Amino acid sequence: MSNKQNTSQEVGFKKEIGVFGGVSIIGGIMIGSGIFYLGSYVLQRTNMSMGLALLCWIIGGLVSLLGGLCFAELGASDPKSGGMVVYMNRAYHPAVGYSFGFTSWLVSGSGSIAALAIALATALNNFIDLSSMQIKLIAIVLIIALTAYNCLGIKMGSMLQNVSMIAKMIPIAIILLAGLFMGKQHPDLSLIPEGTEASFGSMVGMIAFATVATLWAYEGWTNLNPVAEEMKNPGRDLPRALIIGIAAITVLYTLFNFAIYKVLPHDQIVSLIESDDLYLGTTVAKTLFGGAGGGLILATQLIAIFGSLNGMIIAFPRYYYEMAVDGHFFKNHAQLSKKYAVPQNALISQAVISIILVLLRDLDQLTSLVVFAGMVYNVLVIVAVIIYRKKFPDMERPYKAWGYPVTVILAVILFAALMINTLVEDPVTAAIGLVVPALGVLTWFLFDKKLKKEAQNEAK
């Protein structure tokens, strides 16, 4: 294990990411094609209430921001590569953080990369007619190309992320502003859906269920912490990037959905959703700009998916690097390339698994299995803020979560409520989703047993 640690220390990560770079990583992963269609699911779950749907978008942003404040404190005080893996290792037991990283490596992280690569290739069908095998081949080429590019250093990866972030925000801003100023509808923003009993219990359940749908769009804000060690000033820049990024995207999502309501009549929205035409943002662009609107949306989706794909390829290997440095994963994953100071072996193994998953079917089902486990880990990390303060009282904390401990407790309650809601709505998927993390715990103990055996042999 000492050899692995020496390798990483001799090379060392390069500090190349500033505040804007951090915001670009968060925004690049969070803002995908979902901005154009997830609003339909939120409306469905609020019984087509526009007012209630907007409220859920705001609540989803606030829940994410509360979680982000907790991640900001941990990342600023313990700016190590690996993020959540490190925090859970130190707060609970090394097997806990490891199980999260293992789940990401085997299914959730690699599966998300595979799904995004396929989604981007599928979007190209609007330009050229592609067979399913051609789509898979394009997805594989994308994964290989972006992995190879990110092996050239974090500066290169961060630069591409910055460019893609700006490129996709321009058309989104055009559609949003055009909708707000050119839309002629006067949407009903009352909070009581038509035909719904306004009992407190039914309203709370409806809001919780719809808020879970918004969290799909907010997913990704946890992925800045893995690159904390590569930030120029993590104690200052990481909290700023998290707070600015999550707050700005909350405003963006809320205004974008309001712009949709300003352009499309309520009856038309209902009709579109009932006919499974969920891309309301696409309909808005075509309504405002005609045929050019369709091209604008397609270009935005391609850039958005590309940026999200690149951001994930950057962030996730830092988990696997940390697992290896701890001595419980493949030894070569603890090495940084001497020239570019990135975990190339972790990047390559992630690409291999992602390519295997591209070749498999039912990627949506595969990745949905870990959604529940993902919320469990988020709660564990948020609680870790309290444990860190008790366990490491003298640790330097350049940033402390606002309103501690109230904000931390509130974040835990909100995430726990959403977990319970998910468990009630889809108990089978939630239960199966815990199998891979359990397998991760078992793998940690197997590696640990091997390490102890090696240590005993060396002692002899």
C-alpha positions as CSV (number, residue, x, y, z in Angstrom):
1,M,0.0,0.0,0.0
2,S,2.9,2.3,0.7
3,N,4.1,2.0,-2.9
4,K,0.7,3.2,-4.1
5,Q,0.6,6.1,-1.8
6,N,4.1,7.2,-2.8
7,T,3.2,7.0,-6.4
8,S,0.3,9.4,-6.0
9,Q,2.3,11.7,-3.7
10,E,5.3,11.9,-6.1
11,V,3.2,12.9,-9.0
12,G,0.4,14.8,-7.3
13,F,-2.8,16.2,-8.8
14,K,-2.5,19.5,-10.7
15,K,-4.6,22.4,-9.4
16,E,-6.3,23.7,-12.5
17,I,-10.0,24.3,-11.6
18,G,-11.3,27.6,-10.5
19,V,-14.9,28.8,-9.5
20,F,-16.1,28.9,-13.1
21,G,-14.6,25.6,-13.9
22,G,-16.4,24.1,-10.8
23,V,-19.7,25.6,-11.9
24,S,-19.1,24.2,-15.4
25,I,-18.6,20.7,-14.1
26,I,-21.8,20.9,-12.0
27,G,-23.8,22.6,-14.7
28,G,-22.4,20.5,-17.4
29,I,-23.5,17.3,-15.6
30,M,-26.8,18.6,-14.3
31,I,-28.1,20.4,-17.4
32,G,-28.8,17.7,-20.0
33,S,-31.6,17.0,-22.4
34,G,-33.9,16.5,-19.3
35,I,-34.6,20.3,-19.2
36,F,-36.8,19.8,-22.3
37,Y,-38.9,16.9,-21.1
38,L,-38.8,16.4,-17.3
39,G,-41.3,19.1,-16.8
40,S,-43.9,16.8,-18.3
41,Y,-43.4,14.2,-15.5
42,V,-43.6,16.9,-12.8
43,L,-46.9,18.1,-14.3
44,Q,-48.3,14.6,-14.5
45,R,-47.4,14.1,-10.8
46,T,-49.1,17.3,-9.8
47,N,-52.3,16.5,-11.7
48,M,-51.4,19.2,-14.4
49,S,-51.2,22.0,-11.9
50,M,-48.7,24.6,-13.2
51,G,-48.5,26.4,-9.9
52,L,-47.8,23.2,-8.0
53,A,-45.3,22.1,-10.6
54,L,-43.3,25.3,-10.3
55,L,-43.4,25.0,-6.5
56,C,-41.9,21.5,-6.8
57,W,-39.1,22.7,-9.1
58,I,-38.2,25.3,-6.4
59,I,-38.4,22.7,-3.6
60,G,-36.2,20.3,-5.6
61,G,-33.7,23.1,-6.0
62,L,-33.8,24.0,-2.3
63,V,-33.4,20.3,-1.3
64,S,-30.4,20.1,-3.6
65,L,-29.0,23.4,-2.2
66,L,-29.3,22.1,1.4
67,G,-27.4,19.0,0.4
68,G,-24.9,21.1,-1.5
69,L,-24.2,23.2,1.7
70,C,-23.3,20.0,3.5
71,F,-21.1,18.8,0.6
72,A,-19.4,22.3,0.5
73,E,-18.4,22.1,4.2
74,L,-16.9,18.6,3.8
75,G,-15.2,19.4,0.5
76,A,-13.7,22.6,1.8
77,S,-12.4,21.0,5.1
78,D,-11.3,17.7,3.6
79,P,-10.4,18.5,-0.1
80,K,-9.3,15.0,-1.2
81,S,-9.8,13.4,-4.5
82,G,-12.6,10.9,-4.1
83,G,-15.2,13.1,-2.5
84,M,-18.0,11.0,-1.1
85,V,-15.8,7.9,-0.8
86,V,-13.4,9.8,1.5
87,Y,-16.2,11.3,3.7
88,M,-18.0,8.1,4.3
89,N,-14.8,6.2,4.9
90,R,-13.7,8.7,7.7
91,A,-17.2,9.2,9.2
92,Y,-18.4,5.6,9.3
93,H,-16.3,2.7,8.1
94,P,-14.1,2.3,5.0
95,A,-16.5,-0.4,3.6
96,V,-19.3,2.2,3.4
97,G,-17.5,4.7,1.2
98,Y,-16.0,1.8,-0.8
99,S,-19.5,0.4,-1.5
100,F,-20.5,3.7,-3.0
101,G,-17.5,3.8,-5.3
102,F,-17.9,0.2,-6.2
103,T,-21.5,0.8,-7.2
104,S,-20.5,3.7,-9.3
105,W,-17.7,1.7,-11.0
106,L,-19.8,-1.4,-11.7
107,V,-23.3,0.1,-12.5
108,S,-24.4,3.6,-11.7
109,G,-21.4,5.7,-12.9
110,S,-20.4,3.6,-15.9
111,G,-24.1,2.9,-16.7
112,S,-24.9,6.7,-16.7
113,I,-21.9,7.2,-19.1
114,A,-23.2,4.4,-21.3
115,A,-26.8,5.8,-21.3
116,L,-25.7,9.3,-22.2
117,A,-23.4,8.1,-25.0
118,I,-26.3,6.1,-26.5
119,A,-28.7,9.1,-26.0
120,L,-26.3,11.4,-27.9
121,A,-25.9,8.9,-30.7
122,T,-29.6,8.4,-30.9
123,A,-30.2,12.2,-31.2
124,L,-28.1,12.0,-34.4
125,N,-30.9,10.0,-36.0
126,N,-32.5,13.4,-36.8
127,F,-29.7,14.0,-39.2
128,I,-29.0,10.6,-40.6
129,D,-30.7,7.3,-40.5
130,L,-28.8,5.0,-38.1
131,S,-29.3,1.3,-37.2
132,S,-29.2,0.3,-33.5
133,M,-25.8,-1.2,-34.0
134,Q,-24.5,2.0,-35.6
135,I,-25.9,3.9,-32.7
136,K,-24.0,1.6,-30.3
137,L,-20.8,2.0,-32.3
138,I,-21.0,5.8,-32.3
139,A,-21.6,5.7,-28.5
140,I,-18.5,3.5,-28.1
141,V,-16.4,5.8,-30.2
142,L,-17.6,8.8,-28.1
143,I,-16.6,7.1,-24.8
144,I,-13.2,6.1,-26.2
145,A,-12.5,9.6,-27.6
146,L,-13.6,11.5,-24.5
147,T,-11.7,9.1,-22.2
148,A,-8.5,9.5,-24.3
149,Y,-9.0,13.3,-24.3
150,N,-9.4,13.4,-20.5
151,C,-6.2,11.3,-20.1
152,L,-4.4,14.4,-21.3
153,G,-5.0,16.2,-18.0
154,I,-7.6,18.0,-15.9
155,K,-6.8,21.3,-17.6
156,M,-7.9,20.0,-21.0
157,G,-11.0,18.3,-19.6
158,S,-12.0,21.4,-17.6
159,M,-11.5,23.6,-20.7
160,L,-13.8,21.4,-22.8
161,Q,-16.3,21.5,-20.0
162,N,-16.2,25.3,-19.9
163,V,-16.7,25.6,-23.6
164,S,-19.6,23.1,-23.7
165,M,-21.3,24.9,-20.8
166,I,-21.3,28.2,-22.5
167,A,-22.3,26.7,-25.9
168,K,-25.4,25.0,-24.4
169,M,-26.5,28.0,-22.3
170,I,-26.7,30.3,-25.2
171,P,-29.6,28.5,-27.0
172,I,-31.3,27.7,-23.7
173,A,-31.2,31.4,-22.8
174,I,-32.6,32.3,-26.2
175,I,-35.6,29.9,-25.8
176,L,-36.2,31.0,-22.2
177,L,-36.1,34.7,-22.9
178,A,-38.2,34.4,-26.1
179,G,-40.8,32.4,-24.2
180,L,-41.0,34.9,-21.3
181,F,-41.3,37.9,-23.5
182,M,-43.1,36.5,-26.6
183,G,-45.5,34.1,-24.8
184,K,-49.1,35.3,-24.8
185,Q,-50.6,32.8,-22.3
186,H,-51.5,33.8,-18.7
187,P,-50.9,30.5,-16.8
188,D,-53.0,29.6,-13.8
189,L,-50.4,29.3,-11.0
190,S,-52.9,28.4,-8.2
191,L,-51.6,25.6,-6.0
192,I,-54.8,23.5,-5.8
193,P,-55.1,21.2,-8.8
194,E,-58.5,20.8,-10.4
195,G,-60.4,17.7,-9.3
196,T,-58.0,17.1,-6.4
197,E,-59.0,16.9,-2.8
198,A,-57.0,19.6,-1.0
199,S,-56.4,17.5,2.1
200,F,-53.0,18.1,3.7
201,G,-51.9,14.5,3.4
202,S,-52.7,14.2,-0.3
203,M,-51.0,17.5,-1.1
204,V,-47.9,16.6,0.7
205,G,-47.7,13.2,-1.0
206,M,-48.3,14.7,-4.4
207,I,-45.6,17.4,-3.8
208,A,-43.1,14.8,-2.6
209,F,-43.7,12.5,-5.6
210,A,-43.4,15.4,-8.1
211,T,-40.3,16.7,-6.3
212,V,-38.5,13.3,-6.8
213,A,-39.1,13.9,-10.6
214,T,-37.4,17.3,-10.4
215,L,-34.4,15.7,-8.5
216,W,-33.7,13.7,-11.7
217,A,-32.9,17.1,-13.4
218,Y,-30.9,18.3,-10.4
219,E,-28.8,15.1,-10.2
220,G,-25.1,15.8,-10.6
221,W,-24.3,18.5,-8.0
222,T,-22.5,15.8,-5.9
223,N,-19.9,15.4,-8.6
224,L,-17.7,18.4,-8.0
225,N,-16.3,17.1,-4.7
226,P,-14.3,14.2,-6.4
227,V,-12.1,16.8,-8.1
228,A,-11.6,19.0,-5.0
229,E,-7.9,18.2,-4.8
230,E,-7.6,19.6,-8.4
231,M,-9.2,22.9,-7.5
232,K,-6.9,26.0,-7.2
233,N,-8.4,27.0,-3.8
234,P,-10.9,24.3,-2.7
235,G,-11.6,25.9,0.7
236,R,-13.0,29.0,-1.1
237,D,-13.8,27.9,-4.6
238,L,-15.6,24.6,-4.0
239,P,-18.4,26.1,-1.7
240,R,-18.8,29.1,-4.1
241,A,-19.1,26.8,-7.2
242,L,-21.6,24.5,-5.4
243,I,-23.8,27.4,-4.1
244,I,-23.7,29.4,-7.3
245,G,-24.2,26.4,-9.6
246,I,-27.2,24.9,-7.7
247,A,-28.9,28.3,-7.1
248,A,-28.5,29.4,-10.7
249,I,-29.8,26.1,-12.1
250,T,-32.8,26.2,-9.7
251,V,-33.7,29.7,-11.1
252,L,-33.0,28.4,-14.7
253,Y,-35.3,25.3,-14.4
254,T,-38.1,27.3,-12.7
255,L,-38.0,30.1,-15.3
256,F,-37.7,27.7,-18.2
257,N,-40.8,25.8,-17.2
258,F,-42.7,29.1,-16.6
259,A,-41.6,30.1,-20.1
260,I,-43.2,26.9,-21.4
261,Y,-46.5,27.8,-19.6
262,K,-46.3,31.3,-21.1
263,V,-46.1,29.9,-24.7
264,L,-48.3,26.8,-24.7
265,P,-52.0,26.8,-23.6
266,H,-52.8,24.5,-20.7
267,D,-55.1,22.3,-22.9
268,Q,-52.3,21.9,-25.5
269,I,-49.8,20.8,-22.7
270,V,-52.3,18.3,-21.4
271,S,-52.9,16.9,-24.9
272,L,-49.2,16.6,-25.6
273,I,-48.4,14.8,-22.4
274,E,-51.4,12.4,-22.8
275,S,-50.1,11.5,-26.3
276,D,-46.6,10.9,-24.8
277,D,-45.1,13.9,-26.5
278,L,-43.1,14.9,-23.5
279,Y,-40.6,17.3,-25.0
280,L,-42.5,20.5,-24.2
281,G,-39.3,22.6,-24.6
282,T,-39.0,21.3,-28.2
283,T,-42.6,22.3,-28.9
284,V,-42.0,25.8,-27.5
285,A,-38.9,26.3,-29.7
286,K,-40.8,25.2,-32.8
287,T,-43.8,27.4,-31.9
288,L,-41.5,30.4,-31.5
289,F,-39.0,29.9,-34.3
290,G,-40.7,27.4,-36.7
291,G,-38.4,24.9,-38.4
292,A,-35.3,26.7,-37.1
293,G,-36.5,26.0,-33.5
294,G,-36.3,22.3,-34.1
295,G,-32.7,22.7,-35.2
296,L,-31.9,24.9,-32.3
297,I,-33.3,22.3,-29.8
298,L,-31.4,19.5,-31.5
299,A,-28.1,21.3,-31.3
300,T,-28.7,22.2,-27.7
301,Q,-29.5,18.6,-26.8
302,L,-26.4,17.4,-28.5
303,I,-24.2,19.9,-26.7
304,A,-25.9,19.4,-23.4
305,I,-25.5,15.6,-23.5
306,F,-21.9,16.0,-24.6
307,G,-21.1,18.3,-21.7
308,S,-22.8,16.0,-19.2
309,L,-21.0,13.0,-20.6
310,N,-17.6,14.7,-20.4
311,G,-18.3,15.9,-16.9
312,M,-19.1,12.4,-15.7
313,I,-16.0,10.9,-17.4
314,I,-13.9,13.5,-15.5
315,A,-15.5,13.1,-12.0
316,F,-16.1,9.4,-11.5
317,P,-12.6,7.9,-11.9
318,R,-11.5,10.0,-8.8
319,Y,-13.7,7.7,-6.7
320,Y,-11.9,4.6,-8.0
321,Y,-8.5,6.2,-7.6
322,E,-9.3,6.9,-3.9
323,M,-10.5,3.3,-3.4
324,A,-7.2,2.0,-4.8
325,V,-5.1,4.4,-2.7
326,D,-6.9,2.9,0.3
327,G,-5.6,-0.5,-0.8
328,H,-8.9,-2.2,-1.4
329,F,-9.1,-1.9,-5.2
330,F,-6.9,-2.7,-8.2
331,K,-3.4,-1.5,-7.5
332,N,-2.8,0.2,-10.8
333,H,-5.9,2.4,-10.2
334,A,-3.9,4.2,-7.4
335,Q,-1.4,5.5,-10.0
336,L,-1.4,9.0,-11.6
337,S,0.1,9.4,-15.0
338,K,3.5,11.1,-14.6
339,K,3.0,13.6,-17.4
340,Y,-0.6,14.6,-17.0
341,A,-1.3,13.7,-13.3
342,V,-4.7,12.0,-13.9
343,P,-5.8,8.5,-12.9
344,Q,-5.5,7.1,-16.4
345,N,-6.0,3.4,-15.4
346,A,-9.3,4.3,-13.6
347,L,-10.4,6.3,-16.6
348,I,-9.7,3.3,-18.9
349,S,-11.4,0.7,-16.7
350,Q,-14.4,3.0,-16.5
351,A,-14.5,3.2,-20.3
352,V,-14.3,-0.6,-20.7
353,I,-17.3,-1.2,-18.3
354,S,-19.2,1.6,-20.0
355,I,-18.6,0.0,-23.4
356,I,-19.8,-3.4,-22.1
357,L,-22.9,-1.7,-20.8
358,V,-23.5,0.0,-24.1
359,L,-23.6,-3.4,-25.7
360,L,-26.2,-4.6,-23.2
361,R,-29.9,-3.8,-23.4
362,D,-32.2,-2.2,-20.9
363,L,-29.8,0.5,-19.7
364,D,-32.6,2.4,-18.2
365,Q,-33.6,-0.5,-16.0
366,L,-29.9,-1.1,-15.1
367,T,-29.3,2.5,-13.9
368,S,-32.7,2.8,-12.2
369,L,-31.7,0.0,-9.8
370,V,-29.2,2.3,-8.0
371,V,-31.4,5.4,-7.8
372,F,-32.6,4.5,-4.3
373,A,-29.1,3.6,-3.1
374,G,-27.9,6.9,-4.4
375,M,-30.3,8.7,-2.1
376,V,-29.1,6.6,0.8
377,Y,-25.5,7.6,0.2
378,N,-26.5,11.3,-0.1
379,V,-28.1,11.1,3.3
380,L,-25.1,9.3,4.8
381,V,-22.8,12.1,3.5
382,I,-25.1,14.8,4.8
383,V,-25.1,13.2,8.3
384,A,-21.3,12.9,8.0
385,V,-21.2,16.7,8.5
386,I,-22.4,16.2,12.1
387,I,-20.0,13.3,12.6
388,Y,-17.0,15.2,11.2
389,R,-17.7,18.0,13.7
390,K,-17.8,15.6,16.6
391,K,-15.0,13.3,15.4
392,F,-12.6,16.0,14.1
393,P,-13.3,19.2,16.2
394,D,-9.9,20.7,15.4
395,M,-10.1,20.2,11.6
396,E,-9.8,23.5,9.7
397,R,-13.1,24.5,8.2
398,P,-12.7,27.3,5.6
399,Y,-16.5,27.0,5.0
400,K,-19.2,26.0,7.4
401,A,-22.7,25.0,6.3
402,W,-25.2,27.9,6.8
403,G,-27.6,27.5,9.7
404,Y,-25.9,24.4,11.1
405,P,-27.3,22.1,12.6
406,V,-30.8,23.1,11.4
407,T,-30.0,23.0,7.7
408,V,-28.2,19.6,8.0
409,I,-31.1,18.1,9.9
410,L,-33.6,19.6,7.5
411,A,-31.7,18.2,4.5
412,V,-31.7,14.7,6.2
413,I,-35.4,14.9,6.8
414,L,-36.2,16.0,3.3
415,F,-34.0,13.3,1.6
416,A,-35.3,10.7,4.0
417,A,-38.9,11.6,3.2
418,L,-38.1,11.3,-0.5
419,M,-36.5,7.9,0.1
420,I,-39.6,6.7,2.0
421,N,-41.8,8.0,-0.9
422,T,-39.6,6.1,-3.4
423,L,-39.8,2.9,-1.3
424,V,-43.6,3.1,-1.2
425,E,-44.0,3.9,-4.9
426,D,-41.5,1.4,-6.2
427,P,-40.4,-1.1,-3.4
428,V,-39.0,-3.8,-5.7
429,T,-36.6,-1.5,-7.6
430,A,-35.5,0.1,-4.3
431,A,-34.8,-3.2,-2.7
432,I,-32.9,-4.6,-5.8
433,G,-31.0,-1.3,-5.9
434,L,-29.3,-2.2,-2.6
435,V,-27.9,-5.5,-3.9
436,V,-24.9,-3.9,-5.7
437,P,-23.8,-1.7,-2.7
438,A,-24.1,-4.9,-0.6
439,L,-21.8,-6.6,-3.1
440,G,-19.4,-3.7,-2.7
441,V,-19.2,-4.1,1.1
442,L,-18.4,-7.8,0.5
443,T,-15.7,-6.9,-2.0
444,W,-14.1,-4.5,0.5
445,F,-13.8,-7.3,3.1
446,L,-12.3,-9.7,0.5
447,F,-9.7,-7.1,-0.3
448,D,-9.1,-6.4,3.4
449,K,-8.6,-10.1,4.1
450,K,-6.1,-10.2,1.3
451,L,-4.2,-7.2,2.6
452,K,-4.0,-8.6,6.1
453,K,-2.7,-11.9,4.7
454,E,0.0,-10.0,2.7
455,A,1.0,-8.0,5.8
456,Q,1.3,-11.2,7.9
457,N,3.5,-12.8,5.2
458,E,5.7,-9.7,5.1
459,A,6.0,-9.7,8.9
460,K,7.3,-13.3,8.7
